[in-house]
Amino acid sequence: MIDCHCHFEQKEYDKDRNKIIEKCKKQLKAIITSSAHPKDIKLTLELTKKYPNFIFAAIGLHPTYIKELTEEQINKTIEAIKNNKDKIVAVGEIGLDYFWIKEEEWQEKQRQLFKKMIKIVKELGLPLVIHSRNAREDTIKILEEEGMKRKKVLMHLFTDRKNLQRVIDNGWFVSIGPGIKRSKNLRKIARDTPLNKILLETDSPWFAQENQKYGTPLNIKIAAKKIAEIKKLTIEQVEKQTDLNAIEFFNLEW
């Protein structure tokens, strides 16, 4: 199995990051870790060097950081993406978040940054990983207007059943995490999304399960098991197809 989205740079892993990664190596095929803040780029890239052909990186700017990001930080992130385009497998996560950012002024700044980052993605030809919370209509509209139909777009932790068919029609992928265990809405999304458009993710260290201090990429087994149950498939069938999806989406090579 491949965890297509987690955050190994987070402080929760500081004490035992390497130990957890080694454990994951015994059970998973690959992990894509996402640097969502300028301060995390260095560690994220170091992890890809330390664990080649197992940890792959995406670099982006999480929309909830919009109020603290300076122009210099934004430009340095764009520069890091361009300078490391052969060392990363995607740009992301980027997008819009109106849940944490309520003010119209800052939401507009998110939209402008989002468009700016999409232009970089198009220039470099890299896949795009999207964060969208309470902003799905605007997110999809901007992606469509910026020419991302039929391009490699992953709707990370997608929960918007209303726009699911639109996403599928645009040729985009959705990723499903361990939250499916508790969420009836996510189970319906898994049911209604073709398996060849689903990737597995954990968004670790978030979505910790019972008796866990924090989540780990191993939790993708929860998502795979539930998807198999919903689609009346074996877990091996789900693992195989979602692996193929991730390999295709991120252009993974070993």
Phi and psi in degrees as GROMACS dihedral restraints (atoms count N, CA, C in turn):
[ dihedral_restraints ]
;  ai    aj    ak    al  type     phi  dphi    fc
    3     4     5     6     1  -122.9    20    10
    4     5     6     7     1   122.8    20    10
    6     7     8     9     1   -84.8    20    10
    7     8     9    10     1   109.6    20    10
    9    10    11    12     1   -84.8    20    10
   10    11    12    13     1    -2.6    20    10
   12    13    14    15     1  -161.9    20    10
   13    14    15    16     1   111.8    20    10
   15    16    17    18     1  -148.9    20    10
   16    17    18    19     1  -178.1    20    10
   18    19    20    21     1  -135.3    20    10
   19    20    21    22     1    80.6    20    10
   21    22    23    24     1   -72.9    20    10
   22    23    24    25     1    -7.8    20    10
   24    25    26    27     1   -82.2    20    10
   25    26    27    28     1    -9.2    20    10
   27    28    29    30     1   -68.3    20    10
   28    29    30    31     1   151.6    20    10
   30    31    32    33     1   -62.4    20    10
   31    32    33    34     1   -25.0    20    10
   33    34    35    36     1   -56.5    20    10
   34    35    36    37     1   -27.1    20    10
   36    37    38    39     1   -93.6    20    10
   37    38    39    40     1    -1.9    20    10
   39    40    41    42     1   -56.1    20    10
   40    41    42    43     1   -36.7    20    10
   42    43    44    45     1   -79.3    20    10
   43    44    45    46     1   -30.9    20    10
   45    46    47    48     1  -141.3    20    10
   46    47    48    49     1    34.0    20    10
   48    49    50    51     1   -56.5    20    10
   49    50    51    52     1   -50.8    20    10
   51    52    53    54     1   -65.4    20    10
   52    53    54    55     1   -37.0    20    10
   54    55    56    57     1   -63.6    20    10
   55    56    57    58     1   -42.5    20    10
   57    58    59    60     1   -67.1    20    10
   58    59    60    61     1   -42.1    20    10
   60    61    62    63     1   -62.0    20    10
   61    62    63    64     1   -42.5    20    10
   63    64    65    66     1   -62.6    20    10
   64    65    66    67     1   -37.8    20    10
   66    67    68    69     1   -65.4    20    10
   67    68    69    70     1   -41.5    20    10
   69    70    71    72     1   -63.8    20    10
   70    71    72    73     1   -37.1    20    10
   72    73    74    75     1   -59.5    20    10
   73    74    75    76     1   -29.2    20    10
   75    76    77    78     1   -76.1    20    10
   76    77    78    79     1   -18.4    20    10
   78    79    80    81     1  -123.6    20    10
   79    80    81    82     1   -17.4    20    10
   81    82    83    84     1  -118.1    20    10
   82    83    84    85     1   160.0    20    10
   84    85    86    87     1   -86.7    20    10
   85    86    87    88     1   -38.0    20    10
   87    88    89    90     1  -166.2    20    10
   88    89    90    91     1   163.7    20    10
   90    91    92    93     1  -138.0    20    10
   91    92    93    94     1   136.0    20    10
   93    94    95    96     1  -108.3    20    10
   94    95    96    97     1   117.1    20    10
   96    97    98    99     1  -103.4    20    10
   97    98    99   100     1   140.4    20    10
   99   100   101   102     1  -112.3    20    10
  100   101   102   103     1   121.9    20    10
  102   103   104   105     1   -88.0    20    10
  103   104   105   106     1   114.2    20    10
  105   106   107   108     1  -108.3    20    10
  106   107   108   109     1     2.9    20    10
  108   109   110   111     1  -141.3    20    10
  109   110   111   112     1   144.2    20    10
  111   112   113   114     1   -52.2    20    10
  112   113   114   115     1   -35.0    20    10
  114   115   116   117     1   -68.1    20    10
  115   116   117   118     1   -15.5    20    10
  117   118   119   120     1   -98.0    20    10
  118   119   120   121     1    -4.7    20    10
  120   121   122   123     1   -62.5    20    10
  121   122   123   124     1   -45.3    20    10
  123   124   125   126     1   -58.7    20    10
  124   125   126   127     1   -51.0    20    10
  126   127   128   129     1   -64.1    20    10
  127   128   129   130     1   -40.4    20    10
  129   130   131   132     1   -59.6    20    10
  130   131   132   133     1   -46.6    20    10
  132   133   134   135     1   -67.9    20    10
  133   134   135   136     1   -34.7    20    10
  135   136   137   138     1   -63.0    20    10
  136   137   138   139     1   -36.9    20    10
  138   139   140   141     1   -65.1    20    10
  139   140   141   142     1   -35.9    20    10
  141   142   143   144     1   -68.0    20    10
  142   143   144   145     1   -31.0    20    10
  144   145   146   147     1   -74.4    20    10
  145   146   147   148     1   -38.7    20    10
  147   148   149   150     1   -72.4    20    10
  148   149   150   151     1   -32.3    20    10
  150   151   152   153     1  -125.7    20    10
  151   152   153   154     1    65.7    20    10
  153   154   155   156     1   -63.0    20    10
  154   155   156   157     1   145.5    20    10
  156   157   158   159     1    63.1    20    10
  157   158   159   160     1    13.4    20    10
  159   160   161   162     1  -129.3    20    10
  160   161   162   163     1   -52.1    20    10
  162   163   164   165     1   -98.9    20    10
  163   164   165   166     1   126.2    20    10
  165   166   167   168     1  -117.9    20    10
  166   167   168   169     1   155.4    20    10
  168   169   170   171     1  -119.3    20    10
  169   170   171   172     1   146.9    20    10
  171   172   173   174     1  -120.8    20    10
  172   173   174   175     1   145.6    20    10
  174   175   176   177     1  -124.4    20    10
  175   176   177   178     1   132.4    20    10
  177   178   179   180     1  -155.4    20    10
  178   179   180   181     1  -166.0    20    10
  180   181   182   183     1  -135.0    20    10
  181   182   183   184     1   109.9    20    10
  183   184   185   186     1   -66.0    20    10
  184   185   186   187     1   133.2    20    10
  186   187   188   189     1   -62.5    20    10
  187   188   189   190     1   -21.9    20    10
  189   190   191   192     1   -72.0    20    10
  190   191   192   193     1   -11.8    20    10
  192   193   194   195     1   -89.1    20    10
  193   194   195   196     1     5.6    20    10
  195   196   197   198     1   -54.5    20    10
  196   197   198   199     1   -36.2    20    10
  198   199   200   201     1   -73.0    20    10
  199   200   201   202     1   -24.3    20    10
  201   202   203   204     1  -101.4    20    10
  202   203   204   205     1   -16.0    20    10
  204   205   206   207     1   -72.8    20    10
  205   206   207   208     1   128.8    20    10
  207   208   209   210     1   -89.5    20    10
  208   209   210   211     1   163.3    20    10
  210   211   212   213     1   -59.9    20    10
  211   212   213   214     1   -36.8    20    10
  213   214   215   216     1   -63.9    20    10
  214   215   216   217     1   -42.5    20    10
  216   217   218   219     1   -64.4    20    10
  217   218   219   220     1   -41.0    20    10
  219   220   221   222     1   -62.0    20    10
  220   221   222   223     1   -46.8    20    10
  222   223   224   225     1   -65.4    20    10
  223   224   225   226     1   -37.3    20    10
  225   226   227   228     1   -66.9    20    10
  226   227   228   229     1   -35.4    20    10
  228   229   230   231     1   -67.0    20    10
  229   230   231   232     1   -43.9    20    10
  231   232   233   234     1   -61.6    20    10
  232   233   234   235     1   -40.5    20    10
  234   235   236   237     1   -64.0    20    10
  235   236   237   238     1   -41.4    20    10
  237   238   239   240     1   -64.6    20    10
  238   239   240   241     1   -39.2    20    10
  240   241   242   243     1   -62.9    20    10
  241   242   243   244     1   -47.1    20    10
  243   244   245   246     1   -65.5    20    10
  244   245   246   247     1   -42.8    20    10
  246   247   248   249     1   -69.6    20    10
  247   248   249   250     1   -23.2    20    10
  249   250   251   252     1  -115.9    20    10
  250   251   252   253     1    24.5    20    10
  252   253   254   255     1   -59.7    20    10
  253   254   255   256     1   -26.1    20    10
  255   256   257   258     1   -88.6    20    10
  256   257   258   259     1    -5.8    20    10
  258   259   260   261     1  -108.5    20    10
  259   260   261   262     1    -8.9    20    10
  261   262   263   264     1  -114.5    20    10
  262   263   264   265     1   159.2    20    10
  264   265   266   267     1  -110.2    20    10
  265   266   267   268     1    -4.6    20    10
  267   268   269   270     1  -167.3    20    10
  268   269   270   271     1   164.0    20    10
  270   271   272   273     1  -105.3    20    10
  271   272   273   274     1   126.5    20    10
  273   274   275   276     1   155.4    20    10
  274   275   276   277     1   165.9    20    10
  276   277   278   279     1   -91.4    20    10
  277   278   279   280     1   144.7    20    10
  279   280   281   282     1  -132.6    20    10
  280   281   282   283     1   167.6    20    10
  282   283   284   285     1   148.4    20    10
  283   284   285   286     1  -141.7    20    10
  285   286   287   288     1  -133.1    20    10
  286   287   288   289     1   144.6    20    10
  288   289   290   291     1  -142.3    20    10
  289   290   291   292     1   103.8    20    10
  291   292   293   294     1   -96.3    20    10
  292   293   294   295     1    -0.4    20    10
  294   295   296   297     1   -74.3    20    10
  295   296   297   298     1   -48.9    20    10
  297   298   299   300     1   -90.4    20    10
  298   299   300   301     1   -27.0    20    10
  300   301   302   303     1  -108.9    20    10
  301   302   303   304     1   103.8    20    10
  303   304   305   306     1   -93.8    20    10
  304   305   306   307     1   -29.1    20    10
  306   307   308   309     1   -73.8    20    10
  307   308   309   310     1   132.8    20    10
  309   310   311   312     1   -57.7    20    10
  310   311   312   313     1   -38.4    20    10
  312   313   314   315     1   -58.2    20    10
  313   314   315   316     1   -44.2    20    10
  315   316   317   318     1   -78.3    20    10
  316   317   318   319     1   -30.4    20    10
  318   319   320   321     1   -63.7    20    10
  319   320   321   322     1   -39.2    20    10
  321   322   323   324     1   -64.6    20    10
  322   323   324   325     1   -38.1    20    10
  324   325   326   327     1   -66.2    20    10
  325   326   327   328     1   -35.0    20    10
  327   328   329   330     1   -60.6    20    10
  328   329   330   331     1   -45.7    20    10
  330   331   332   333     1   -62.3    20    10
  331   332   333   334     1   -40.7    20    10
  333   334   335   336     1   -66.5    20    10
  334   335   336   337     1   -41.2    20    10
  336   337   338   339     1   -66.6    20    10
  337   338   339   340     1   -39.6    20    10
  339   340   341   342     1   -57.9    20    10
  340   341   342   343     1   -47.9    20    10
  342   343   344   345     1   -63.7    20    10
  343   344   345   346     1   -38.9    20    10
  345   346   347   348     1   -62.7    20    10
  346   347   348   349     1   -41.5    20    10
  348   349   350   351     1   -71.3    20    10
  349   350   351   352     1   -35.5    20    10
  351   352   353   354     1   -61.2    20    10
  352   353   354   355     1   -39.4    20    10
  354   355   356   357     1   -60.7    20    10
  355   356   357   358     1   -38.8    20    10
  357   358   359   360     1   -64.2    20    10
  358   359   360   361     1   -43.9    20    10
  360   361   362   363     1   -57.9    20    10
  361   362   363   364     1   -46.2    20    10
  363   364   365   366     1   -64.9    20    10
  364   365   366   367     1   -38.8    20    10
  366   367   368   369     1   -63.8    20    10
  367   368   369   370     1   -39.7    20    10
  369   370   371   372     1   -92.6    20    10
  370   371   372   373     1   -15.9    20    10
  372   373   374   375     1    71.3    20    10
  373   374   375   376     1    28.7    20    10
  375   376   377   378     1   -95.2    20    10
  376   377   378   379     1   154.8    20    10
  378   379   380   381     1   -64.3    20    10
  379   380   381   382     1   160.1    20    10
  381   382   383   384     1  -125.2    20    10
  382   383   384   385     1   129.3    20    10
  384   385   386   387     1  -108.9    20    10
  385   386   387   388     1   124.3    20    10
  387   388   389   390     1  -106.9    20    10
  388   389   390   391     1   132.2    20    10
  390   391   392   393     1  -104.3    20    10
  391   392   393   394     1   127.8    20    10
  393   394   395   396     1  -144.8    20    10
  394   395   396   397     1   118.6    20    10
  396   397   398   399     1  -133.6    20    10
  397   398   399   400     1   122.6    20    10
  399   400   401   402     1    55.2    20    10
  400   401   402   403     1    28.2    20    10
  402   403   404   405     1  -148.1    20    10
  403   404   405   406     1    29.8    20    10
  405   406   407   408     1   -65.9    20    10
  406   407   408   409     1   -42.1    20    10
  408   409   410   411     1   -60.3    20    10
  409   410   411   412     1   -47.4    20    10
  411   412   413   414     1   -65.0    20    10
  412   413   414   415     1   -40.4    20    10
  414   415   416   417     1   -61.3    20    10
  415   416   417   418     1   -50.2    20    10
  417   418   419   420     1   -66.3    20    10
  418   419   420   421     1   -41.4    20    10
  420   421   422   423     1   -59.7    20    10
  421   422   423   424     1   -45.6    20    10
  423   424   425   426     1   -64.8    20    10
  424   425   426   427     1   -44.2    20    10
  426   427   428   429     1   -57.9    20    10
  427   428   429   430     1   -43.1    20    10
  429   430   431   432     1   -66.9    20    10
  430   431   432   433     1   -45.6    20    10
  432   433   434   435     1   -65.7    20    10
  433   434   435   436     1   -29.5    20    10
  435   436   437   438     1   -89.0    20    10
  436   437   438   439     1    10.7    20    10
  438   439   440   441     1    81.0    20    10
  439   440   441   442     1    30.1    20    10
  441   442   443   444     1   -98.1    20    10
  442   443   444   445     1     7.0    20    10
  444   445   446   447     1   -62.4    20    10
  445   446   447   448     1   139.7    20    10
  447   448   449   450     1    64.3    20    10
  448   449   450   451     1     9.1    20    10
  450   451   452   453     1   -96.9    20    10
  451   452   453   454     1   171.5    20    10
  453   454   455   456     1   -79.1    20    10
  454   455   456   457     1    99.2    20    10
  456   457   458   459     1  -126.9    20    10
  457   458   459   460     1   129.5    20    10
  459   460   461   462     1  -112.7    20    10
  460   461   462   463     1   119.8    20    10
  462   463   464   465     1   -87.2    20    10
  463   464   465   466     1    97.8    20    10
  465   466   467   468     1   -68.4    20    10
  466   467   468   469     1   130.6    20    10
  468   469   470   471     1    46.8    20    10
  469   470   471   472     1    51.7    20    10
  471   472   473   474     1   -69.4    20    10
  472   473   474   475     1   132.0    20    10
  474   475   476   477     1  -129.9    20    10
  475   476   477   478     1     6.9    20    10
  477   478   479   480     1   -96.7    20    10
  478   479   480   481     1    88.2    20    10
  480   481   482   483     1   -62.7    20    10
  481   482   483   484     1   -32.4    20    10
  483   484   485   486     1   -57.9    20    10
  484   485   486   487     1   -38.9    20    10
  486   487   488   489     1  -104.4    20    10
  487   488   489   490     1    10.3    20    10
  489   490   491   492     1   -60.3    20    10
  490   491   492   493     1   -46.7    20    10
  492   493   494   495     1   -63.4    20    10
  493   494   495   496     1   -35.9    20    10
  495   496   497   498     1   -62.1    20    10
  496   497   498   499     1   -41.9    20    10
  498   499   500   501     1   -64.0    20    10
  499   500   501   502     1   -45.7    20    10
  501   502   503   504     1   -63.1    20    10
  502   503   504   505     1   -44.1    20    10
  504   505   506   507     1   -61.9    20    10
  505   506   507   508     1   -29.7    20    10
  507   508   509   510     1   -78.6    20    10
  508   509   510   511     1    -4.5    20    10
  510   511   512   513     1    82.4    20    10
  511   512   513   514     1    14.8    20    10
  513   514   515   516     1   -88.4    20    10
  514   515   516   517     1   163.5    20    10
  516   517   518   519     1  -102.1    20    10
  517   518   519   520     1   157.7    20    10
  519   520   521   522     1  -123.9    20    10
  520   521   522   523     1   147.9    20    10
  522   523   524   525     1  -114.0    20    10
  523   524   525   526     1   142.4    20    10
  525   526   527   528     1  -123.8    20    10
  526   527   528   529     1   134.4    20    10
  528   529   530   531     1  -114.4    20    10
  529   530   531   532     1  -171.5    20    10
  531   532   533   534     1   -65.5    20    10
  532   533   534   535     1   -11.2    20    10
  534   535   536   537     1   -60.6    20    10
  535   536   537   538     1   -18.9    20    10
  537   538   539   540     1   -60.5    20    10
  538   539   540   541     1   -23.9    20    10
  540   541   542   543     1   -62.3    20    10
  541   542   543   544     1   -34.0    20    10
  543   544   545   546     1  -107.9    20    10
  544   545   546   547     1   -18.1    20    10
  546   547   548   549     1  -100.5    20    10
  547   548   549   550     1   117.1    20    10
  549   550   551   552     1   -64.9    20    10
  550   551   552   553     1   -36.1    20    10
  552   553   554   555     1   -61.8    20    10
  553   554   555   556     1   -45.5    20    10
  555   556   557   558     1   -65.6    20    10
  556   557   558   559     1   -34.5    20    10
  558   559   560   561     1   -64.8    20    10
  559   560   561   562     1   -36.3    20    10
  561   562   563   564     1   -70.5    20    10
  562   563   564   565     1   -35.6    20    10
  564   565   566   567     1   -64.2    20    10
  565   566   567   568     1   -43.3    20    10
  567   568   569   570     1   -61.8    20    10
  568   569   570   571     1   -40.6    20    10
  570   571   572   573     1   -62.2    20    10
  571   572   573   574     1   -41.5    20    10
  573   574   575   576     1   -92.2    20    10
  574   575   576   577     1    -6.1    20    10
  576   577   578   579     1   -98.8    20    10
  577   578   579   580     1   128.4    20    10
  579   580   581   582     1   -55.9    20    10
  580   581   582   583     1   140.3    20    10
  582   583   584   585     1   -59.3    20    10
  583   584   585   586     1   -30.1    20    10
  585   586   587   588     1   -75.6    20    10
  586   587   588   589     1     3.9    20    10
  588   589   590   591     1  -119.4    20    10
  589   590   591   592     1    12.6    20    10
  591   592   593   594     1  -109.8    20    10
  592   593   594   595     1   134.1    20    10
  594   595   596   597     1  -116.4    20    10
  595   596   597   598     1   155.6    20    10
  597   598   599   600     1   -97.7    20    10
  598   599   600   601     1   142.2    20    10
  600   601   602   603     1  -150.0    20    10
  601   602   603   604     1   168.1    20    10
  603   604   605   606     1  -123.9    20    10
  604   605   606   607     1   -23.4    20    10
  606   607   608   609     1    55.1    20    10
  607   608   609   610     1    27.3    20    10
  609   610   611   612     1   -55.9    20    10
  610   611   612   613     1   146.5    20    10
  612   613   614   615     1   -84.7    20    10
  613   614   615   616     1     6.0    20    10
  615   616   617   618     1   -77.8    20    10
  616   617   618   619     1   173.2    20    10
  618   619   620   621     1    60.7    20    10
  619   620   621   622     1    44.1    20    10
  621   622   623   624     1   -62.3    20    10
  622   623   624   625     1   145.0    20    10
  624   625   626   627     1   -96.1    20    10
  625   626   627   628     1   177.5    20    10
  627   628   629   630     1   -55.2    20    10
  628   629   630   631     1   138.2    20    10
  630   631   632   633     1    68.2    20    10
  631   632   633   634     1    17.3    20    10
  633   634   635   636     1  -114.0    20    10
  634   635   636   637     1   136.7    20    10
  636   637   638   639     1   -71.2    20    10
  637   638   639   640     1   -33.8    20    10
  639   640   641   642     1  -157.5    20    10
  640   641   642   643     1   161.0    20    10
  642   643   644   645     1   -75.4    20    10
  643   644   645   646     1   157.4    20    10
  645   646   647   648     1  -134.3    20    10
  646   647   648   649     1   164.1    20    10
  648   649   650   651     1   -57.6    20    10
  649   650   651   652     1   -20.4    20    10
  651   652   653   654     1   -63.8    20    10
  652   653   654   655     1   -17.8    20    10
  654   655   656   657     1   -69.5    20    10
  655   656   657   658     1    -6.8    20    10
  657   658   659   660     1   -64.7    20    10
  658   659   660   661     1   -20.0    20    10
  660   661   662   663     1   -60.2    20    10
  661   662   663   664     1   -32.8    20    10
  663   664   665   666     1   -64.0    20    10
  664   665   666   667     1   -45.8    20    10
  666   667   668   669     1   -65.1    20    10
  667   668   669   670     1   -45.2    20    10
  669   670   671   672     1   -60.5    20    10
  670   671   672   673     1   -43.2    20    10
  672   673   674   675     1   -63.7    20    10
  673   674   675   676     1   -42.7    20    10
  675   676   677   678     1   -69.9    20    10
  676   677   678   679     1   -40.0    20    10
  678   679   680   681     1   -62.3    20    10
  679   680   681   682     1   -42.6    20    10
  681   682   683   684     1   -60.1    20    10
  682   683   684   685     1   -43.1    20    10
  684   685   686   687     1   -62.5    20    10
  685   686   687   688     1   -45.4    20    10
  687   688   689   690     1   -65.4    20    10
  688   689   690   691     1   -41.6    20    10
  690   691   692   693     1   -91.5    20    10
  691   692   693   694     1     3.6    20    10
  693   694   695   696     1    55.8    20    10
  694   695   696   697     1    48.1    20    10
  696   697   698   699     1  -122.3    20    10
  697   698   699   700     1   170.6    20    10
  699   700   701   702     1   -82.4    20    10
  700   701   702   703     1   156.8    20    10
  702   703   704   705     1   -63.5    20    10
  703   704   705   706     1   -30.1    20    10
  705   706   707   708     1   -64.9    20    10
  706   707   708   709     1   -37.1    20    10
  708   709   710   711     1   -66.1    20    10
  709   710   711   712     1   -40.9    20    10
  711   712   713   714     1   -66.6    20    10
  712   713   714   715     1   -44.9    20    10
  714   715   716   717     1   -57.7    20    10
  715   716   717   718     1   -48.5    20    10
  717   718   719   720     1   -61.6    20    10
  718   719   720   721     1   -47.3    20    10
  720   721   722   723     1   -71.7    20    10
  721   722   723   724     1   -40.8    20    10
  723   724   725   726     1   -68.3    20    10
  724   725   726   727     1   -31.9    20    10
  726   727   728   729     1   -62.3    20    10
  727   728   729   730     1   -47.8    20    10
  729   730   731   732     1   -59.7    20    10
  730   731   732   733     1   -39.6    20    10
  732   733   734   735     1   -62.2    20    10
  733   734   735   736     1   -45.1    20    10
  735   736   737   738     1   -67.0    20    10
  736   737   738   739     1   -41.4    20    10
  738   739   740   741     1   -61.6    20    10
  739   740   741   742     1   -43.1    20    10
  741   742   743   744     1   -67.3    20    10
  742   743   744   745     1   -46.4    20    10
  744   745   746   747     1   -63.2    20    10
  745   746   747   748     1   -47.7    20    10
  747   748   749   750     1   -92.2    20    10
  748   749   750   751     1     0.5    20    10
  750   751   752   753     1    55.1    20    10
  751   752   753   754     1    46.1    20    10
  753   754   755   756     1   -72.8    20    10
  754   755   756   757     1   138.7    20    10
  756   757   758   759     1  -134.9    20    10
  757   758   759   760     1   143.9    20    10
